[in-house]
């Protein structure tokens, strides 16, 4: 009897934790899309040659990789 109640408590705790994580994750994801992070994210570039990630706020369409010197074109995927 006690064992069943204990497992039920653990199950409820797990369900509550998963729900809390999911809700907070959804809230954070929504906030990230609406917040100032979206404009900040546009400055991030990933080199298609060496996969180096760098920040370039001066250029919008094309940027030069500081590591290998190759030019990268901005992809409008997001
Ligand atoms: Zn590169």
PDB file of the backbone (N, CA, C, O) and the ligand in Angstrom, with CONECT records:
HET     ZN  A 101       1
ATOM      1  N   UNK A   1       0.838  -1.215   0.000  1.00  0.00           N
ATOM      2  CA  UNK A   1       0.000   0.000   0.000  1.00  0.00           C
ATOM      3  C   UNK A   1       0.869   1.260   0.000  1.00  0.00           C
ATOM      4  O   UNK A   1       0.645   2.205  -0.757  1.00  0.00           O
ATOM      5  N   UNK A   2       1.861   1.230   0.874  1.00  0.00           N
ATOM      6  CA  UNK A   2       2.766   2.385   0.985  1.00  0.00           C
ATOM      7  C   UNK A   2       3.644   2.499  -0.264  1.00  0.00           C
ATOM      8  O   UNK A   2       3.960   3.592  -0.732  1.00  0.00           O
ATOM      9  N   UNK A   3       4.028   1.317  -0.790  1.00  0.00           N
ATOM     10  CA  UNK A   3       4.883   1.263  -1.973  1.00  0.00           C
ATOM     11  C   UNK A   3       4.175   1.855  -3.190  1.00  0.00           C
ATOM     12  O   UNK A   3       4.784   2.565  -3.991  1.00  0.00           O
ATOM     13  N   UNK A   4       2.890   1.556  -3.318  1.00  0.00           N
ATOM     14  CA  UNK A   4       2.098   2.064  -4.447  1.00  0.00           C
ATOM     15  C   UNK A   4       1.975   3.596  -4.354  1.00  0.00           C
ATOM     16  O   UNK A   4       2.099   4.303  -5.354  1.00  0.00           O
ATOM     17  N   UNK A   5       1.735   4.076  -3.159  1.00  0.00           N
ATOM     18  CA  UNK A   5       1.605   5.524  -2.956  1.00  0.00           C
ATOM     19  C   UNK A   5       2.917   6.247  -3.250  1.00  0.00           C
ATOM     20  O   UNK A   5       2.938   7.351  -3.795  1.00  0.00           O
ATOM     21  N   UNK A   6       4.014   5.582  -2.868  1.00  0.00           N
ATOM     22  CA  UNK A   6       5.341   6.172  -3.091  1.00  0.00           C
ATOM     23  C   UNK A   6       5.650   6.268  -4.589  1.00  0.00           C
ATOM     24  O   UNK A   6       6.150   7.289  -5.062  1.00  0.00           O
ATOM     25  N   UNK A   7       5.351   5.201  -5.324  1.00  0.00           N
ATOM     26  CA  UNK A   7       5.597   5.210  -6.762  1.00  0.00           C
ATOM     27  C   UNK A   7       4.683   6.204  -7.465  1.00  0.00           C
ATOM     28  O   UNK A   7       5.070   6.839  -8.446  1.00  0.00           O
ATOM     29  N   UNK A   8       3.470   6.329  -6.949  1.00  0.00           N
ATOM     30  CA  UNK A   8       2.513   7.293  -7.496  1.00  0.00           C
ATOM     31  C   UNK A   8       3.012   8.720  -7.282  1.00  0.00           C
ATOM     32  O   UNK A   8       2.880   9.578  -8.155  1.00  0.00           O
ATOM     33  N   UNK A   9       3.591   8.956  -6.097  1.00  0.00           N
ATOM     34  CA  UNK A   9       4.155  10.275  -5.788  1.00  0.00           C
ATOM     35  C   UNK A   9       5.322  10.603  -6.704  1.00  0.00           C
ATOM     36  O   UNK A   9       5.462  11.735  -7.167  1.00  0.00           O
ATOM     37  N   UNK A  10       6.149   9.614  -6.961  1.00  0.00           N
ATOM     38  CA  UNK A  10       7.298   9.800  -7.859  1.00  0.00           C
ATOM     39  C   UNK A  10       6.815  10.076  -9.282  1.00  0.00           C
ATOM     40  O   UNK A  10       7.350  10.946  -9.969  1.00  0.00           O
ATOM     41  N   UNK A  11       5.803   9.333  -9.715  1.00  0.00           N
ATOM     42  CA  UNK A  11       5.237   9.523 -11.051  1.00  0.00           C
ATOM     43  C   UNK A  11       4.645  10.923 -11.192  1.00  0.00           C
ATOM     44  O   UNK A  11       4.851  11.593 -12.204  1.00  0.00           O
ATOM     45  N   UNK A  12       3.919  11.351 -10.184  1.00  0.00           N
ATOM     46  CA  UNK A  12       3.328  12.695 -10.197  1.00  0.00           C
ATOM     47  C   UNK A  12       4.408  13.773 -10.222  1.00  0.00           C
ATOM     48  O   UNK A  12       4.301  14.767 -10.940  1.00  0.00           O
ATOM     49  N   UNK A  13       5.455  13.551  -9.417  1.00  0.00           N
ATOM     50  CA  UNK A  13       6.576  14.489  -9.369  1.00  0.00           C
ATOM     51  C   UNK A  13       7.266  14.586 -10.721  1.00  0.00           C
ATOM     52  O   UNK A  13       7.625  15.674 -11.171  1.00  0.00           O
ATOM     53  N   UNK A  14       7.449  13.425 -11.369  1.00  0.00           N
ATOM     54  CA  UNK A  14       8.099  13.395 -12.685  1.00  0.00           C
ATOM     55  C   UNK A  14       7.249  14.111 -13.734  1.00  0.00           C
ATOM     56  O   UNK A  14       7.761  14.881 -14.547  1.00  0.00           O
ATOM     57  N   UNK A  15       5.946  13.846 -13.703  1.00  0.00           N
ATOM     58  CA  UNK A  15       5.023  14.480 -14.660  1.00  0.00           C
ATOM     59  C   UNK A  15       5.025  15.999 -14.462  1.00  0.00           C
ATOM     60  O   UNK A  15       5.057  16.764 -15.426  1.00  0.00           O
ATOM     61  N   UNK A  16       4.990  16.414 -13.209  1.00  0.00           N
ATOM     62  CA  UNK A  16       5.003  17.849 -12.885  1.00  0.00           C
ATOM     63  C   UNK A  16       6.301  18.505 -13.346  1.00  0.00           C
ATOM     64  O   UNK A  16       6.289  19.607 -13.894  1.00  0.00           O
ATOM     65  N   UNK A  17       7.420  17.819 -13.119  1.00  0.00           N
ATOM     66  CA  UNK A  17       8.729  18.347 -13.521  1.00  0.00           C
ATOM     67  C   UNK A  17       8.823  18.486 -15.032  1.00  0.00           C
ATOM     68  O   UNK A  17       9.300  19.498 -15.545  1.00  0.00           O
ATOM     69  N   UNK A  18       8.362  17.453 -15.744  1.00  0.00           N
ATOM     70  CA  UNK A  18       8.393  17.474 -17.210  1.00  0.00           C
ATOM     71  C   UNK A  18       7.505  18.601 -17.742  1.00  0.00           C
ATOM     72  O   UNK A  18       7.885  19.311 -18.672  1.00  0.00           O
ATOM     73  N   UNK A  19       6.319  18.759 -17.145  1.00  0.00           N
ATOM     74  CA  UNK A  19       5.397  19.821 -17.545  1.00  0.00           C
ATOM     75  C   UNK A  19       6.026  21.199 -17.307  1.00  0.00           C
ATOM     76  O   UNK A  19       5.926  22.092 -18.148  1.00  0.00           O
ATOM     77  N   UNK A  20       6.670  21.351 -16.154  1.00  0.00           N
ATOM     78  CA  UNK A  20       7.299  22.622 -15.795  1.00  0.00           C
ATOM     79  C   UNK A  20       8.417  22.959 -16.766  1.00  0.00           C
ATOM     80  O   UNK A  20       8.548  24.101 -17.206  1.00  0.00           O
ATOM     81  N   UNK A  21       9.221  21.957 -17.096  1.00  0.00           N
ATOM     82  CA  UNK A  21      10.328  22.151 -18.037  1.00  0.00           C
ATOM     83  C   UNK A  21       9.789  22.506 -19.418  1.00  0.00           C
ATOM     84  O   UNK A  21      10.316  23.402 -20.078  1.00  0.00           O
ATOM     85  N   UNK A  22       8.756  21.817 -19.853  1.00  0.00           N
ATOM     86  CA  UNK A  22       8.152  22.068 -21.162  1.00  0.00           C
ATOM     87  C   UNK A  22       7.562  23.470 -21.247  1.00  0.00           C
ATOM     88  O   UNK A  22       7.739  24.167 -22.246  1.00  0.00           O
ATOM     89  N   UNK A  23       6.861  23.878 -20.194  1.00  0.00           N
ATOM     90  CA  UNK A  23       6.228  25.203 -20.163  1.00  0.00           C
ATOM     91  C   UNK A  23       7.282  26.306 -20.161  1.00  0.00           C
ATOM     92  O   UNK A  23       7.172  27.290 -20.892  1.00  0.00           O
ATOM     93  N   UNK A  24       8.320  26.123 -19.316  1.00  0.00           N
ATOM     94  CA  UNK A  24       9.383  27.125 -19.250  1.00  0.00           C
ATOM     95  C   UNK A  24      10.164  27.189 -20.552  1.00  0.00           C
ATOM     96  O   UNK A  24      10.602  28.259 -20.975  1.00  0.00           O
ATOM     97  N   UNK A  25      10.336  26.024 -21.186  1.00  0.00           N
ATOM     98  CA  UNK A  25      11.056  25.969 -22.467  1.00  0.00           C
ATOM     99  C   UNK A  25      10.253  26.683 -23.551  1.00  0.00           C
ATOM    100  O   UNK A  25      10.811  27.433 -24.353  1.00  0.00           O
ATOM    101  N   UNK A  26       8.937  26.446 -23.571  1.00  0.00           N
ATOM    102  CA  UNK A  26       8.064  27.086 -24.553  1.00  0.00           C
ATOM    103  C   UNK A  26       8.042  28.598 -24.339  1.00  0.00           C
ATOM    104  O   UNK A  26       8.060  29.373 -25.295  1.00  0.00           O
ATOM    105  N   UNK A  27       8.003  29.005 -23.065  1.00  0.00           N
ATOM    106  CA  UNK A  27       7.965  30.422 -22.725  1.00  0.00           C
ATOM    107  C   UNK A  27       9.268  31.099 -23.128  1.00  0.00           C
ATOM    108  O   UNK A  27       9.265  32.200 -23.677  1.00  0.00           O
ATOM    109  N   UNK A  28      10.390  30.421 -22.847  1.00  0.00           N
ATOM    110  CA  UNK A  28      11.704  30.972 -23.177  1.00  0.00           C
ATOM    111  C   UNK A  28      11.876  31.056 -24.689  1.00  0.00           C
ATOM    112  O   UNK A  28      12.448  32.022 -25.194  1.00  0.00           O
ATOM    113  N   UNK A  29      11.390  30.056 -25.411  1.00  0.00           N
ATOM    114  CA  UNK A  29      11.504  30.020 -26.862  1.00  0.00           C
ATOM    115  C   UNK A  29      10.683  31.142 -27.494  1.00  0.00           C
ATOM    116  O   UNK A  29      11.111  31.764 -28.466  1.00  0.00           O
ATOM    117  N   UNK A  30       9.507  31.394 -26.936  1.00  0.00           N
ATOM    118  CA  UNK A  30       8.631  32.460 -27.429  1.00  0.00           C
ATOM    119  C   UNK A  30       9.254  33.821 -27.151  1.00  0.00           C
ATOM    120  O   UNK A  30       9.204  34.727 -27.982  1.00  0.00           O
ATOM    121  N   UNK A  31       9.844  33.944 -25.959  1.00  0.00           N
ATOM    122  CA  UNK A  31      10.468  35.189 -25.539  1.00  0.00           C
ATOM    123  C   UNK A  31      11.684  35.494 -26.410  1.00  0.00           C
ATOM    124  O   UNK A  31      11.966  36.648 -26.733  1.00  0.00           O
ATOM    125  N   UNK A  32      12.403  34.421 -26.783  1.00  0.00           N
ATOM    126  CA  UNK A  32      13.601  34.553 -27.588  1.00  0.00           C
ATOM    127  C   UNK A  32      13.256  35.063 -28.990  1.00  0.00           C
ATOM    128  O   UNK A  32      14.016  35.827 -29.585  1.00  0.00           O
ATOM    129  N   UNK A  33      12.100  34.631 -29.509  1.00  0.00           N
ATOM    130  CA  UNK A  33      11.686  35.037 -30.851  1.00  0.00           C
ATOM    131  C   UNK A  33      11.239  36.489 -30.873  1.00  0.00           C
ATOM    132  O   UNK A  33      11.467  37.205 -31.848  1.00  0.00           O
ATOM    133  N   UNK A  34      10.594  36.924 -29.781  1.00  0.00           N
ATOM    134  CA  UNK A  34      10.055  38.279 -29.738  1.00  0.00           C
ATOM    135  C   UNK A  34      11.068  39.295 -29.220  1.00  0.00           C
ATOM    136  O   UNK A  34      11.018  40.470 -29.582  1.00  0.00           O
ATOM    137  N   UNK A  35      11.985  38.838 -28.375  1.00  0.00           N
ATOM    138  CA  UNK A  35      12.911  39.729 -27.700  1.00  0.00           C
ATOM    139  C   UNK A  35      14.005  40.271 -28.597  1.00  0.00           C
ATOM    140  O   UNK A  35      13.986  40.061 -29.810  1.00  0.00           O
ATOM    141  N   UNK A  36      14.969  40.978 -27.990  1.00  0.00           N
ATOM    142  CA  UNK A  36      16.058  41.584 -28.768  1.00  0.00           C
ATOM    143  C   UNK A  36      17.074  40.567 -29.271  1.00  0.00           C
ATOM    144  O   UNK A  36      18.013  40.923 -29.983  1.00  0.00           O
ATOM    145  N   UNK A  37      16.889  39.313 -28.904  1.00  0.00           N
ATOM    146  CA  UNK A  37      17.833  38.280 -29.326  1.00  0.00           C
ATOM    147  C   UNK A  37      17.762  38.029 -30.830  1.00  0.00           C
ATOM    148  O   UNK A  37      18.748  37.633 -31.451  1.00  0.00           O
ATOM    149  N   UNK A  38      16.565  38.268 -31.416  1.00  0.00           N
ATOM    150  CA  UNK A  38      16.386  37.979 -32.836  1.00  0.00           C
ATOM    151  C   UNK A  38      17.247  38.885 -33.714  1.00  0.00           C
ATOM    152  O   UNK A  38      17.797  38.443 -34.723  1.00  0.00           O
ATOM    153  N   UNK A  39      17.360  40.167 -33.318  1.00  0.00           N
ATOM    154  CA  UNK A  39      18.173  41.096 -34.091  1.00  0.00           C
ATOM    155  C   UNK A  39      19.658  40.849 -33.836  1.00  0.00           C
ATOM    156  O   UNK A  39      20.499  41.057 -34.711  1.00  0.00           O
ATOM    157  N   UNK A  40      19.957  40.402 -32.623  1.00  0.00           N
ATOM    158  CA  UNK A  40      21.342  40.122 -32.253  1.00  0.00           C
ATOM    159  C   UNK A  40      21.837  38.873 -32.979  1.00  0.00           C
ATOM    160  O   UNK A  40      23.013  38.761 -33.325  1.00  0.00           O
ATOM    161  N   UNK A  41      20.919  37.942 -33.199  1.00  0.00           N
ATOM    162  CA  UNK A  41      21.248  36.688 -33.844  1.00  0.00           C
ATOM    163  C   UNK A  41      21.633  36.900 -35.309  1.00  0.00           C
ATOM    164  O   UNK A  41      22.356  36.091 -35.891  1.00  0.00           O
ATOM    165  N   UNK A  42      21.141  38.003 -35.903  1.00  0.00           N
ATOM    166  CA  UNK A  42      21.396  38.274 -37.309  1.00  0.00           C
ATOM    167  C   UNK A  42      22.864  38.610 -37.550  1.00  0.00           C
ATOM    168  O   UNK A  42      23.340  38.530 -38.682  1.00  0.00           O
ATOM    169  N   UNK A  43      23.584  38.985 -36.491  1.00  0.00           N
ATOM    170  CA  UNK A  43      24.988  39.344 -36.629  1.00  0.00           C
ATOM    171  C   UNK A  43      25.905  38.122 -36.601  1.00  0.00           C
ATOM    172  O   UNK A  43      27.097  38.215 -36.893  1.00  0.00           O
ATOM    173  N   UNK A  44      25.325  36.980 -36.244  1.00  0.00           N
ATOM    174  CA  UNK A  44      26.131  35.776 -36.159  1.00  0.00           C
ATOM    175  C   UNK A  44      26.291  35.135 -37.533  1.00  0.00           C
ATOM    176  O   UNK A  44      25.323  34.955 -38.271  1.00  0.00           O
ATOM    177  N   UNK A  45      27.491  34.808 -37.844  1.00  0.00           N
ATOM    178  CA  UNK A  45      27.813  34.179 -39.124  1.00  0.00           C
ATOM    179  C   UNK A  45      28.515  32.855 -38.874  1.00  0.00           C
ATOM    180  O   UNK A  45      29.315  32.720 -37.948  1.00  0.00           O
ATOM    181  N   UNK A  46      28.204  31.893 -39.709  1.00  0.00           N
ATOM    182  CA  UNK A  46      28.940  30.637 -39.655  1.00  0.00           C
ATOM    183  C   UNK A  46      29.581  30.403 -41.008  1.00  0.00           C
ATOM    184  O   UNK A  46      28.910  30.369 -42.040  1.00  0.00           O
ATOM    185  N   UNK A  47      30.893  30.242 -40.979  1.00  0.00           N
ATOM    186  CA  UNK A  47      31.638  30.035 -42.208  1.00  0.00           C
ATOM    187  C   UNK A  47      31.272  28.687 -42.836  1.00  0.00           C
ATOM    188  O   UNK A  47      31.240  27.661 -42.157  1.00  0.00           O
ATOM    189  N   UNK A  48      30.998  28.711 -44.133  1.00  0.00           N
ATOM    190  CA  UNK A  48      30.621  27.473 -44.825  1.00  0.00           C
ATOM    191  C   UNK A  48      31.839  26.619 -45.152  1.00  0.00           C
ATOM    192  O   UNK A  48      31.701  25.450 -45.510  1.00  0.00           O
ATOM    193  N   UNK A  49      33.024  27.195 -45.031  1.00  0.00           N
ATOM    194  CA  UNK A  49      34.255  26.456 -45.345  1.00  0.00           C
ATOM    195  C   UNK A  49      34.821  25.783 -44.094  1.00  0.00           C
ATOM    196  O   UNK A  49      35.060  24.576 -44.081  1.00  0.00           O
ATOM    197  N   UNK A  50      35.035  26.586 -43.035  1.00  0.00           N
ATOM    198  CA  UNK A  50      35.664  26.030 -41.837  1.00  0.00           C
ATOM    199  C   UNK A  50      34.701  25.918 -40.647  1.00  0.00           C
ATOM    200  O   UNK A  50      35.114  25.534 -39.552  1.00  0.00           O
ATOM    201  N   UNK A  51      33.427  26.250 -40.855  1.00  0.00           N
ATOM    202  CA  UNK A  51      32.349  26.206 -39.851  1.00  0.00           C
ATOM    203  C   UNK A  51      32.650  27.069 -38.614  1.00  0.00           C
ATOM    204  O   UNK A  51      32.118  26.817 -37.533  1.00  0.00           O
ATOM    205  N   UNK A  52      33.486  28.063 -38.777  1.00  0.00           N
ATOM    206  CA  UNK A  52      33.823  28.979 -37.691  1.00  0.00           C
ATOM    207  C   UNK A  52      32.692  29.992 -37.495  1.00  0.00           C
ATOM    208  O   UNK A  52      32.233  30.612 -38.454  1.00  0.00           O
ATOM    209  N   UNK A  53      32.249  30.153 -36.248  1.00  0.00           N
ATOM    210  CA  UNK A  53      31.158  31.078 -35.949  1.00  0.00           C
ATOM    211  C   UNK A  53      31.743  32.389 -35.433  1.00  0.00           C
ATOM    212  O   UNK A  53      32.534  32.397 -34.490  1.00  0.00           O
ATOM    213  N   UNK A  54      31.349  33.497 -36.059  1.00  0.00           N
ATOM    214  CA  UNK A  54      31.861  34.809 -35.665  1.00  0.00           C
ATOM    215  C   UNK A  54      30.760  35.859 -35.761  1.00  0.00           C
ATOM    216  O   UNK A  54      29.685  35.603 -36.303  1.00  0.00           O
ATOM    217  N   UNK A  55      31.045  37.038 -35.228  1.00  0.00           N
ATOM    218  CA  UNK A  55      30.064  38.122 -35.215  1.00  0.00           C
ATOM    219  C   UNK A  55      30.490  39.201 -36.197  1.00  0.00           C
ATOM    220  O   UNK A  55      31.629  39.666 -36.161  1.00  0.00           O
ATOM    221  N   UNK A  56      29.577  39.599 -37.074  1.00  0.00           N
ATOM    222  CA  UNK A  56      29.829  40.685 -38.019  1.00  0.00           C
ATOM    223  C   UNK A  56      28.560  41.522 -38.140  1.00  0.00           C
ATOM    224  O   UNK A  56      27.615  41.146 -38.834  1.00  0.00           O
ATOM    225  N   UNK A  57      28.556  42.652 -37.460  1.00  0.00           N
ATOM    226  CA  UNK A  57      27.372  43.511 -37.459  1.00  0.00           C
ATOM    227  C   UNK A  57      27.400  44.544 -38.572  1.00  0.00           C
ATOM    228  O   UNK A  57      26.410  45.236 -38.807  1.00  0.00           O
ATOM    229  N   UNK A  58      28.541  44.652 -39.266  1.00  0.00           N
ATOM    230  CA  UNK A  58      28.692  45.679 -40.299  1.00  0.00           C
ATOM    231  C   UNK A  58      28.077  45.245 -41.627  1.00  0.00           C
ATOM    232  O   UNK A  58      27.563  46.072 -42.379  1.00  0.00           O
ATOM    233  N   UNK A  59      28.131  43.957 -41.907  1.00  0.00           N
ATOM    234  CA  UNK A  59      27.667  43.457 -43.191  1.00  0.00           C
ATOM    235  C   UNK A  59      26.346  42.692 -43.050  1.00  0.00           C
ATOM    236  O   UNK A  59      26.104  42.005 -42.058  1.00  0.00           O
ATOM    237  N   UNK A  60      25.509  42.835 -44.071  1.00  0.00           N
ATOM    238  CA  UNK A  60      24.192  42.208 -44.019  1.00  0.00           C
ATOM    239  C   UNK A  60      24.051  41.032 -44.972  1.00  0.00           C
ATOM    240  O   UNK A  60      23.421  40.028 -44.638  1.00  0.00           O
ATOM    241  N   UNK A  61      24.637  41.155 -46.161  1.00  0.00           N
ATOM    242  CA  UNK A  61      24.434  40.111 -47.170  1.00  0.00           C
ATOM    243  C   UNK A  61      25.649  39.222 -47.351  1.00  0.00           C
ATOM    244  O   UNK A  61      25.518  38.021 -47.588  1.00  0.00           O
ATOM    245  N   UNK A  62      26.843  39.818 -47.240  1.00  0.00           N
ATOM    246  CA  UNK A  62      28.061  39.022 -47.439  1.00  0.00           C
ATOM    247  C   UNK A  62      29.111  39.426 -46.395  1.00  0.00           C
ATOM    248  O   UNK A  62      29.223  40.597 -46.030  1.00  0.00           O
ATOM    249  N   UNK A  63      29.868  38.445 -45.929  1.00  0.00           N
ATOM    250  CA  UNK A  63      30.854  38.692 -44.882  1.00  0.00           C
ATOM    251  C   UNK A  63      32.069  37.808 -45.078  1.00  0.00           C
ATOM    252  O   UNK A  63      31.977  36.692 -45.590  1.00  0.00           O
ATOM    253  N   UNK A  64      33.212  38.334 -44.659  1.00  0.00           N
ATOM    254  CA  UNK A  64      34.452  37.562 -44.807  1.00  0.00           C
ATOM    255  C   UNK A  64      34.810  36.864 -43.500  1.00  0.00           C
ATOM    256  O   UNK A  64      34.771  37.472 -42.430  1.00  0.00           O
ATOM    257  N   UNK A  65      35.150  35.613 -43.595  1.00  0.00           N
ATOM    258  CA  UNK A  65      35.523  34.828 -42.427  1.00  0.00           C
ATOM    259  C   UNK A  65      36.878  35.288 -41.902  1.00  0.00           C
ATOM    260  O   UNK A  65      37.838  35.357 -42.671  1.00  0.00           O
ATOM    261  N   UNK A  66      36.982  35.608 -40.590  1.00  0.00           N
ATOM    262  CA  UNK A  66      38.265  36.077 -40.045  1.00  0.00           C
ATOM    263  C   UNK A  66      39.301  34.959 -39.908  1.00  0.00           C
ATOM    264  O   UNK A  66      40.488  35.239 -39.739  1.00  0.00           O
ATOM    265  N   UNK A  67      38.879  33.733 -39.978  1.00  0.00           N
ATOM    266  CA  UNK A  67      39.806  32.614 -39.776  1.00  0.00           C
ATOM    267  C   UNK A  67      40.424  32.118 -41.086  1.00  0.00           C
ATOM    268  O   UNK A  67      41.641  31.957 -41.181  1.00  0.00           O
ATOM    269  N   UNK A  68      39.572  31.873 -42.104  1.00  0.00           N
ATOM    270  CA  UNK A  68      40.112  31.325 -43.356  1.00  0.00           C
ATOM    271  C   UNK A  68      40.026  32.324 -44.502  1.00  0.00           C
ATOM    272  O   UNK A  68      40.592  32.088 -45.569  1.00  0.00           O
ATOM    273  N   UNK A  69      39.315  33.450 -44.294  1.00  0.00           N
ATOM    274  CA  UNK A  69      39.278  34.510 -45.298  1.00  0.00           C
ATOM    275  C   UNK A  69      38.291  34.301 -46.427  1.00  0.00           C
ATOM    276  O   UNK A  69      38.264  35.095 -47.368  1.00  0.00           O
ATOM    277  N   UNK A  70      37.481  33.260 -46.362  1.00  0.00           N
ATOM    278  CA  UNK A  70      36.504  33.015 -47.420  1.00  0.00           C
ATOM    279  C   UNK A  70      35.240  33.843 -47.185  1.00  0.00           C
ATOM    280  O   UNK A  70      34.904  34.199 -46.055  1.00  0.00           O
ATOM    281  N   UNK A  71      34.550  34.137 -48.296  1.00  0.00           N
ATOM    282  CA  UNK A  71      33.353  34.955 -48.205  1.00  0.00           C
ATOM    283  C   UNK A  71      32.128  34.079 -47.975  1.00  0.00           C
ATOM    284  O   UNK A  71      31.977  33.011 -48.569  1.00  0.00           O
ATOM    285  N   UNK A  72      31.246  34.574 -47.082  1.00  0.00           N
ATOM    286  CA  UNK A  72      30.032  33.840 -46.764  1.00  0.00           C
ATOM    287  C   UNK A  72      28.814  34.673 -47.096  1.00  0.00           C
ATOM    288  O   UNK A  72      28.761  35.865 -46.793  1.00  0.00           O
ATOM    289  N   UNK A  73      27.848  34.047 -47.712  1.00  0.00           N
ATOM    290  CA  UNK A  73      26.597  34.713 -48.063  1.00  0.00           C
ATOM    291  C   UNK A  73      25.555  34.390 -47.015  1.00  0.00           C
ATOM    292  O   UNK A  73      25.461  33.259 -46.538  1.00  0.00           O
ATOM    293  N   UNK A  74      24.764  35.410 -46.657  1.00  0.00           N
ATOM    294  CA  UNK A  74      23.743  35.219 -45.634  1.00  0.00           C
ATOM    295  C   UNK A  74      22.587  34.400 -46.179  1.00  0.00           C
ATOM    296  O   UNK A  74      22.015  34.722 -47.220  1.00  0.00           O
ATOM    297  N   UNK A  75      22.251  33.332 -45.457  1.00  0.00           N
ATOM    298  CA  UNK A  75      21.123  32.516 -45.861  1.00  0.00           C
ATOM    299  C   UNK A  75      19.882  32.898 -45.060  1.00  0.00           C
ATOM    300  O   UNK A  75      19.927  33.007 -43.834  1.00  0.00           O
ATOM    301  N   UNK A  76      18.799  33.096 -45.758  1.00  0.00           N
ATOM    302  CA  UNK A  76      17.556  33.508 -45.118  1.00  0.00           C
ATOM    303  C   UNK A  76      16.719  32.279 -44.771  1.00  0.00           C
ATOM    304  O   UNK A  76      15.621  32.082 -45.291  1.00  0.00           O
ATOM    305  N   UNK A  77      17.265  31.469 -43.884  1.00  0.00           N
ATOM    306  CA  UNK A  77      16.563  30.240 -43.511  1.00  0.00           C
ATOM    307  C   UNK A  77      15.647  30.479 -42.318  1.00  0.00           C
ATOM    308  O   UNK A  77      14.555  29.914 -42.257  1.00  0.00           O
ATOM    309  N   UNK A  78      16.074  31.304 -41.375  1.00  0.00           N
ATOM    310  CA  UNK A  78      15.296  31.504 -40.145  1.00  0.00           C
ATOM    311  C   UNK A  78      14.206  32.551 -40.331  1.00  0.00           C
ATOM    312  O   UNK A  78      13.461  32.839 -39.395  1.00  0.00           O
TER     313      UNK A  78
HETATM  314 ZN    ZN A 101      36.177  30.249 -42.475  1.00  0.00          ZN
END
